[in-house]
Structures are given as C-alpha cells and as structure tokens.
Amino acid sequence: MNIEIVSIAKKEKSIYDPLYKDLIKMIGRFAKVTDTEIFPKDVAKAHTISPQASQAAYSKALEPYVGKEYCVMLHPDGKIIDSYEFSKLINDKIAIKFFIGGAYGFEDDFIKRSDAVVSLGKITMSHKIAKAVLLEQIYRGFSILSNHPYHK
C-alpha cells in the first residue's frame, strides 16, 4: 500500500521530525509513506488577504495531488472516529492520500472531492501535531488489522 500525507505547511525542521521518522519506519512494514509539504507563495500572499482567499489558495495548491487514490481530508467538522473505524478506513486500499489543510481549512467544494472527511477530535492542534497523531493512527490501524498487540 502507498500512503501519502499532503499538507499545507512550510518545509522546515521541526522537533517532531524524529517522531515522524520513527512512525514512518514503524508503518513501513505495512505500507510506504510519503510526506509532502507544500506552501507556495500564493498561500503566503492569501494569508494576508482573507480566510476565503487562503482556502482558495489551498485548493489550488492541493489540486494536483487529488487523483484516483482514496482521498481523506482531515477537517474539524469531519466525522470523529475511533481507532477501529480508522483501521477500516485504511483496510484493503492500494493507495490512500490524507490531506491536512492550512490554518483556515478547506473550501467546501474541495472537501466534496474527498472519499472521506475525518476529524482528529474537537480540540485544536497545530498541523505538526496533527501529522504526528495521523501517523500514529495509521500505525495503530495497521496494528489492529494485523492483530498486533500495539493497539491494546
């Protein structure tokens, strides 16, 4: 299985990088993970204009990444699921893409292009932490599917 995480984020070193690396390595026995961070100049400019302009810039920047793969948008208004439901989300997929939007979220039209919209919870968290939580849930999901004791 191929998993790609596409996020609106500046490519910069982070204290979370070692955690991402460890989680991606753990997931590696089940799937190949690609982490794609994009933050074009249009997004930076749109942030100075309005939330709506920002969302439009996110859609434009993410558009080339929406393909035939199963697409999951992470969104605060998405469905809150537990780890077992998450494992069903990733089960039997050949390729899956997870999208993490920018600070202002996604446009409604962009969300409609997804196969699933999931929330990581009611709390607000930074994109860097959201990615760590997503990676951990991907590993936990595969652990559940393979009956590995990690998830217990």
N, C-alpha and C positions, 0 to 999 in steps of 0.2 A: 504494500500500500504506500502511496505517496500522500504526504500531508504538507500543505503549505500554509503558513500563517502570514497574512499580508496585513500590514498595519501602517497607518499614517503616523509616522514617528521619525524624528531626526536620528540619523545614524551616528551614534556617539557611544563611547564607552560608558558602561554602567556598572554599578556594584552588583547588579543582577546577572551580568554576563556569565559568571561561573555557574550560577544556578541553572540558567538556560542551557548551558553546555552539558551539565550533568543530566538534566531531564531529557534532553535530546538524545544523549547517549543511551539512557535507560529505555527510551522509546525505540531506539534503533533496532532492537531485536524483533520488533513488531512492524515497524514502518520507517520509511525515510522521511525526515522532517526538513523542510526548507523554511527559513525565517527571512521574510522580505520586508524591509522597512523602507517606506518612501515618504519624502517630504519635499516635493518640488516647490520652486519659487512661487508658483501660483497659489499654493496653500498658504505660505507665509504672508503673501500680499492679502489674500482673502481674509485672514485673521484680523487684519486692521480695518476691514470694511464692515462685516456683519456676520452673525451666525449663519444666515441663509447663504451668503456668498461663500462662507467656509464649507458648508455642506456641499454646495455645487462644485467647489474645487476638489473636495474629497472624491465625489462621484467621478469627476473627470480623470483624476489621478488613478483611481482604482479600476476604472472601466477596462483597461487592457488585461487585467488579471481575472476578470469574470469569464469563465469558459464553460466547458462541458462537465467539469468536475462538480461534485456535490458541494454546494456553497452554503456556508453557515455564517451568518452575521452575528456578532456579539453586540447586543444592544440592551440598554437598561429596561426597555419596555418589552423585551423578548420573554419567552417562556422560561420560567425558573424550573430547572430540572435537577434531579438528584444524580448521583454518580452512576446508578444503574441505568437510568434513562439516557445518560450521556453515553454509556457504553453501547447502547442500542443505536444511538445516533451514528457512531463510527463503525459499527459492525457491517461486514460484507460490502464495504466500499473499496473501489480500486484506487480512487483519488478523492481527496476532500480538501477544500480550502476554507480556512477560517479568516474572517475579516474583522479587524479591530479598527474602528473609525477614529476620527480626530476628536478634538475636545468638544465639538458641537454635534457629534453623532452623524448619522446617515440621513440623507434625503429619503422621504417615503418611497419615491419611485425606485431608488437604488435597493432599498430593503425588499421591495416586491420581487426583485430578480433573484432572491435567495431561495434555497430549498428549505431552510430552517432559520429561525431567529431565536437566539438563546440569550438569556441574561445570566451573568455570574452571581447575581444577588442584588439586593436592594441598596447595598452600600456603594458609595462612590470610591473608586480606586484609580490610581494612576495607570496609564497604559502599560507601563513597565511591570507593575504588579499584576495587572490583568493577564499579561502574557505568561507570567510565571504560573498563575492559577490555571490558565488554559493548558499549558504544558503538563502540569501535574495531573489535571483531569484526563488528559489524553492518555498518560501513562496508567492512571488508575482504571480508566475504561478498558484498556487492553489487558490489565491485570484481572479485571472482572471477567472478561471474555475468555481468558485462558485459565481461569480458576487459580490464579496465583495468589498466595496469601497476603500480598501487599495491601490489598483493599480492605482487609479485615481489621 
